[in-house]
Amino acid sequence: MANHKSALKRIRSNEAKRLRNRYQHKTTRTFIKRLRNTSDKTEAQELLKKVTSMIDKLAKKNIIHKNKASNNKSKLTKLVNSL
């Protein structure tokens, strides 16, 4: 167990950040799945804007790697363009 007051606070804040990161990552994955299952092009284009923004935010906060974000966006854009 931590001995310092600052270490205890660090433990609390790390747990809060971990839960927030998990929630955001899981939400983004759900939206990606929803986008992949969409067959309507106009709906897919609207969803792509939202998903791209979410992926960029995850990459900015280092929740996912920037190259993974780039690959995801590229593949999803190809998918939407092929509809």
N, C-alpha and C positions, 0 to 999 in steps of 0.2 A: 504494500500500500504506500502511496505517496506520503512524504513527510512535510512537504512545504505547501503553504496556502496556494501559491501560484501553480504548483503541479496539480493540485486538486481541481483548480479552475480549468487548467489545460485539459484534464481528463473530461470534465463536463462539456467544455466547448467542442472538443474533438468528437465526442459522441453525437452532439447536436448537428455538427457539420456532416458527419458520416451519414446520419439518417436523412438529412436534406439532400445530400448527393445521391443516395440510393433512390430516393423518391423521384428526383428529377431524371435520373438515368432510366429508371423503370418506366416512367411516363413517356419519355422520348421513344423507348423501344416499342411501347404500345402504339404510339402514333405511327411509327414506321411500319408496323404490321398492318395497321388500318390502311395506310397508303398503298402498301403492296397488294392488298385485297380489293382495292377500288378498281372498278372497270369504267367508270364515268370520267372522261378526260377533264371536264371543267372542275369537277369536284376534286380530282387528283391534283390539278394545278394549284387550287386554293390550299389544299392540304400540304403540298410540297413547300409552299412559302412558310407555313407554320413550322413544319418539321425541320426545314433548313435553318430557321432561326433557333430552334431548340438545340440542334446539333452544334451550331456555332457557339451557343452559350456554354454547352458542356465542354467544348474544346478550349474555350477561353479560360474556364475555371480549372482546367487540367483534370476533369473527371474522365474524359476520354482523350486519347492522343490526337494531335492535330491531323496526322495522316489518316487515321481511322475516320475522322470526321469528314475529311476530304473525299475519301473513298466512298463513304456512305452517301454523301451528297451527289457525287458523280453517278453512282449506280441508280439512285432514285430518280435523278433527272433523266437518265437514259430511259428508265422504265416509263416515266410519265410521257416522254416524247414519243415513245413507241405505241402509245394507246391510240 
